[in-house]
Amino acid sequence: MRLGIVDTMFARVDMGSMAMEEVRSHYPEVEIVRRTVPGVKDLPVECKKLLDGGCDSCIALGMVGGAPVDAVCAHEASLGIQQAKLLTGKHIIEVFVHENEAWSEKEFYEICGNRTRKHAHNAVLLVTDPEKLVESAGKGVRQGKGDEGPVSLEERKAHIAFVVSEFNGEITDLMLDAAREAAGEQDAEIVSTLSVSGAFEIPLAAKKLLMDKNVDCIAVLGAVVKGETAHDEVIVKTVANRLSELSLEYRKPVGFGIIGHDADWDAAEERAGEYAERAVKAAMGLSRVLRND
């Protein structure tokens, strides 16, 4: 078998070398032809040239930047790859990694390696042993991160996660204790707790949790104490609006446990337990409705 590997100069990780290493270590009999092009939109024609020149399949490796124009370029490249596959009647495994898939450079590198190495096997097996892939049908196999596994019909506890503001920590510590107690009363499993510096930072941390398929709902906890200006009111309204948008975007409940904007310190401290408990109950209640529990 002859395998084509095409990567790009734009990528910040040498996925081409990763693919070659994986193939050589597991399929030493496979002949590899590697080419490198400037960017993802150059991948389709180079893959087609390799397939027309005798390669049995190809891997198209590309990194997609985080700007909107990068997503457009990736879509155009993907359409070109599909056309090249149809014209040649041969497989091209598209291995694109988007910068916004990861929260850190380390995670991005790991995604590149995982996706590249797993797809290197697919590119070979599609030609040499396609029946081998049938063994993994319906098993939730993923490239880039861990496998998700097949759909489970077993009942489990609802999974809740918390985002807690560290600002006014004496109050938010009380809120977190109350939220944990409320989660226990709701028979929920707490799967993650993220701490952020202040209420304004809560939405981004909330988004990270909502993206996790293991999280069914979240509760956010914070205390914005009234000051001499309207700053506290602006913060609370801004955060509330963004959390509402995130809840709709990810179709998961977000319990709003942020005290403010008209509360002084004593009032906030007095409301801490009540707000946290209500946030957990609201998130869990809607989660049960959506899950038909």
C-alpha positions as CSV (number, residue, x, y, z in Angstrom):
1,M,0.0,0.0,0.0
2,R,1.1,3.6,-0.7
3,L,-0.2,6.3,1.7
4,G,-0.1,10.0,0.9
5,I,0.4,12.4,3.8
6,V,-0.1,16.1,3.2
7,D,0.3,18.8,5.9
8,T,0.7,22.6,5.9
9,M,3.2,25.2,6.7
10,F,0.5,27.2,8.5
11,A,0.1,24.5,11.2
12,R,1.9,25.1,14.5
13,V,2.3,21.4,15.2
14,D,4.2,19.0,13.0
15,M,1.3,16.6,12.4
16,G,2.9,15.2,9.3
17,S,5.8,13.7,11.3
18,M,3.3,12.4,13.9
19,A,1.4,10.6,11.2
20,M,4.5,9.1,9.6
21,E,5.8,7.9,13.0
22,E,2.5,6.2,13.8
23,V,2.3,4.5,10.4
24,R,5.9,3.3,10.4
25,S,5.6,1.9,13.9
26,H,2.5,-0.1,13.2
27,Y,2.5,-0.7,9.4
28,P,6.2,-0.9,8.3
29,E,5.1,-2.4,4.9
30,V,3.3,0.8,4.0
31,E,5.1,3.2,1.6
32,I,4.6,6.8,2.6
33,V,4.7,9.8,0.3
34,R,4.7,13.1,2.2
35,R,4.0,16.6,0.8
36,T,3.7,20.0,2.5
37,V,1.6,22.9,1.2
38,P,1.2,26.5,2.5
39,G,-2.3,26.2,4.0
40,V,-5.5,24.2,4.2
41,K,-7.0,25.4,0.9
42,D,-4.0,23.9,-0.9
43,L,-4.6,20.4,0.6
44,P,-7.3,19.2,-1.9
45,V,-5.2,19.5,-5.1
46,E,-2.1,18.1,-3.5
47,C,-4.1,15.1,-2.2
48,K,-5.6,14.5,-5.6
49,K,-2.2,14.7,-7.3
50,L,-0.9,12.0,-4.9
51,L,-4.0,9.8,-5.5
52,D,-3.7,10.2,-9.2
53,G,-0.1,9.3,-8.9
54,G,-0.6,6.0,-7.3
55,C,-1.4,6.5,-3.6
56,D,-4.2,4.3,-2.3
57,S,-5.4,6.9,0.3
58,C,-4.3,10.2,1.8
59,I,-4.3,12.0,5.1
60,A,-5.0,15.8,4.8
61,L,-3.6,17.5,7.9
62,G,-4.4,21.1,8.7
63,M,-4.6,23.6,11.5
64,V,-7.5,26.1,11.5
65,G,-7.0,29.4,13.2
66,G,-9.5,31.0,15.6
67,A,-10.7,33.9,13.4
68,P,-14.0,33.7,11.4
69,V,-12.1,33.8,8.1
70,D,-10.1,30.7,9.1
71,A,-13.3,28.8,9.6
72,V,-14.4,29.9,6.1
73,C,-11.1,28.7,4.6
74,A,-11.5,25.4,6.4
75,H,-15.0,24.9,5.0
76,E,-13.8,25.7,1.5
77,A,-10.9,23.2,1.9
78,S,-13.2,20.5,3.2
79,L,-15.5,21.0,0.2
80,G,-12.4,20.6,-2.1
81,I,-11.3,17.5,-0.3
82,Q,-14.8,15.9,-0.7
83,Q,-14.6,16.7,-4.4
84,A,-11.2,15.2,-4.8
85,K,-12.4,12.0,-3.1
86,L,-15.3,11.7,-5.5
87,L,-13.2,12.4,-8.5
88,T,-10.6,9.8,-7.6
89,G,-12.8,7.2,-5.9
90,K,-10.3,7.0,-3.1
91,H,-10.3,8.0,0.6
92,I,-8.9,11.2,1.9
93,I,-9.0,11.4,5.7
94,E,-9.5,15.0,6.7
95,V,-7.6,15.8,9.9
96,F,-8.3,19.4,10.9
97,V,-7.7,20.8,14.3
98,H,-9.2,24.1,15.3
99,E,-7.4,26.5,17.6
100,N,-10.6,27.1,19.6
101,E,-11.0,23.4,20.4
102,A,-8.4,23.8,23.2
103,W,-8.1,26.0,26.3
104,S,-4.3,25.8,26.4
105,E,-1.3,25.2,24.1
106,K,-0.7,21.9,25.8
107,E,-4.2,20.7,25.2
108,F,-4.0,21.9,21.6
109,Y,-0.9,19.8,21.1
110,E,-2.5,16.8,22.7
111,I,-5.5,17.1,20.4
112,C,-3.3,17.3,17.3
113,G,-1.4,14.2,18.4
114,N,-4.4,12.2,19.3
115,R,-6.4,13.0,16.2
116,T,-3.5,12.6,13.8
117,R,-2.4,9.2,15.2
118,K,-5.9,7.7,15.4
119,H,-6.7,8.8,11.8
120,A,-3.3,7.4,10.6
121,H,-4.7,4.0,11.5
122,N,-8.0,4.7,9.7
123,A,-6.2,5.8,6.5
124,V,-4.4,2.5,6.4
125,L,-7.2,0.2,7.5
126,L,-9.7,1.7,5.0
127,V,-7.5,0.2,2.3
128,T,-5.9,-2.8,3.8
129,D,-8.5,-4.2,6.3
130,P,-11.8,-2.3,6.2
131,E,-13.6,-5.0,8.1
132,K,-11.4,-4.1,11.1
133,L,-13.2,-0.8,11.4
134,V,-16.6,-2.6,11.6
135,E,-15.5,-3.7,15.1
136,S,-15.7,-0.1,16.3
137,A,-19.1,0.7,14.8
138,G,-21.5,2.5,17.2
139,K,-18.9,2.6,20.0
140,G,-18.5,6.4,20.2
141,V,-14.9,6.4,18.9
142,R,-13.5,9.9,18.8
143,Q,-10.3,11.4,17.3
144,G,-8.7,14.3,19.2
145,K,-9.9,13.4,22.7
146,G,-11.0,10.3,24.6
147,D,-13.7,8.1,23.2
148,E,-17.2,8.9,24.4
149,G,-18.4,5.3,24.2
150,P,-21.8,4.1,23.1
151,V,-25.1,5.5,24.3
152,S,-25.9,4.3,27.8
153,L,-29.4,3.5,28.8
154,E,-28.5,3.0,32.5
155,E,-29.9,5.5,34.9
156,R,-27.4,7.8,36.7
157,K,-27.5,10.8,39.0
158,A,-27.7,14.2,37.4
159,H,-24.3,15.9,37.1
160,I,-24.0,19.4,38.3
161,A,-21.0,21.8,38.2
162,F,-20.3,25.1,40.0
163,V,-18.6,28.3,39.0
164,V,-17.7,30.4,42.1
165,S,-16.4,33.9,42.3
166,E,-13.5,34.5,44.7
167,F,-14.3,38.2,45.1
168,N,-16.1,38.7,48.4
169,G,-14.8,35.3,49.3
170,E,-16.2,35.3,52.8
171,I,-19.7,35.3,51.3
172,T,-19.1,33.1,48.3
173,D,-17.5,30.4,50.6
174,L,-20.8,30.3,52.5
175,M,-22.6,30.1,49.1
176,L,-20.5,27.2,48.0
177,D,-21.1,25.2,51.2
178,A,-24.8,25.8,50.8
179,A,-24.7,24.8,47.1
180,R,-23.0,21.6,47.9
181,E,-25.5,20.7,50.6
182,A,-28.4,21.5,48.2
183,A,-26.9,19.3,45.5
184,G,-26.8,16.4,48.0
185,E,-30.4,17.0,48.9
186,Q,-31.2,17.0,45.2
187,D,-29.4,13.7,44.8
188,A,-27.0,15.3,42.3
189,E,-23.4,14.5,41.7
190,I,-21.0,17.4,41.7
191,V,-18.6,16.8,38.8
192,S,-16.6,20.0,38.8
193,T,-16.1,23.3,40.6
194,L,-14.3,26.2,39.0
195,S,-13.1,29.3,40.8
196,V,-12.7,32.6,39.1
197,S,-11.6,36.0,40.3
198,G,-14.9,37.9,40.1
199,A,-18.4,37.8,38.8
200,F,-17.4,39.2,35.4
201,E,-15.2,36.2,34.7
202,I,-18.0,33.7,35.4
203,P,-19.5,33.4,31.9
204,L,-16.3,32.1,30.2
205,A,-15.8,29.5,32.9
206,A,-19.5,28.6,32.6
207,K,-19.0,28.1,28.9
208,K,-16.2,25.6,29.5
209,L,-18.4,23.6,31.8
210,L,-21.4,23.7,29.5
211,M,-19.3,22.3,26.7
212,D,-18.5,19.2,28.8
213,K,-21.0,16.5,27.8
214,N,-20.6,15.0,31.3
215,V,-22.2,18.1,32.8
216,D,-26.0,18.3,32.8
217,C,-26.4,21.7,34.5
218,I,-24.5,24.3,36.4
219,A,-25.0,26.8,39.2
220,V,-23.0,30.1,39.3
221,L,-22.2,31.7,42.6
222,G,-21.1,35.2,43.3
223,A,-21.7,38.3,45.4
224,V,-21.7,41.8,43.9
225,V,-21.9,44.3,46.8
226,K,-23.5,47.7,46.2
227,G,-21.0,50.5,45.7
228,E,-21.1,54.3,45.2
229,T,-21.5,54.0,41.4
230,A,-23.6,51.9,39.0
231,H,-20.7,49.5,38.4
232,D,-22.3,46.7,40.4
233,E,-25.5,47.0,38.5
234,V,-23.8,46.9,35.1
235,I,-21.7,43.8,36.1
236,V,-24.7,41.8,37.3
237,K,-26.9,42.6,34.3
238,T,-24.1,41.9,31.8
239,V,-23.3,38.5,33.4
240,A,-26.9,37.6,33.7
241,N,-27.5,38.3,30.0
242,R,-24.5,36.3,28.9
243,L,-25.4,33.3,31.1
244,S,-28.9,33.3,29.7
245,E,-27.4,33.2,26.1
246,L,-25.0,30.4,27.1
247,S,-27.9,28.3,28.6
248,L,-29.8,28.6,25.3
249,E,-26.8,28.0,23.2
250,Y,-25.8,24.8,25.0
251,R,-29.3,23.7,25.9
252,K,-28.4,23.2,29.5
253,P,-29.8,24.9,32.7
254,V,-27.8,27.6,34.4
255,G,-28.8,28.3,38.0
256,F,-28.2,32.0,38.7
257,G,-26.8,32.5,42.2
258,I,-25.2,35.9,42.0
259,I,-26.2,38.3,44.8
260,G,-26.6,41.9,43.7
261,H,-26.8,44.6,42.6
262,D,-28.6,46.4,45.5
263,A,-27.2,44.4,48.4
264,D,-24.8,45.8,50.9
265,W,-22.4,43.5,52.7
266,D,-24.7,42.6,55.5
267,A,-27.6,41.9,53.1
268,A,-25.4,39.8,50.9
269,E,-24.1,37.7,53.8
270,E,-27.6,37.1,54.9
271,R,-28.8,36.0,51.5
272,A,-25.8,33.8,50.7
273,G,-27.3,30.4,51.6
274,E,-30.7,31.2,50.2
275,Y,-29.3,32.4,46.8
276,A,-27.0,29.4,46.5
277,E,-29.7,26.9,47.4
278,R,-32.2,28.5,44.9
279,A,-29.6,28.4,42.1
280,V,-29.0,24.7,42.6
281,K,-32.7,23.8,42.9
282,A,-33.5,25.9,39.8
283,A,-30.8,24.2,37.7
284,M,-31.7,20.7,38.9
285,G,-35.4,21.3,38.4
286,L,-35.1,22.4,34.8
287,S,-32.6,19.6,34.2
288,R,-35.1,17.0,35.3
289,V,-37.8,18.6,33.0
290,L,-35.4,18.5,30.0
291,R,-34.3,15.0,30.8
292,N,-37.9,13.8,31.3
293,D,-36.9,12.4,34.8
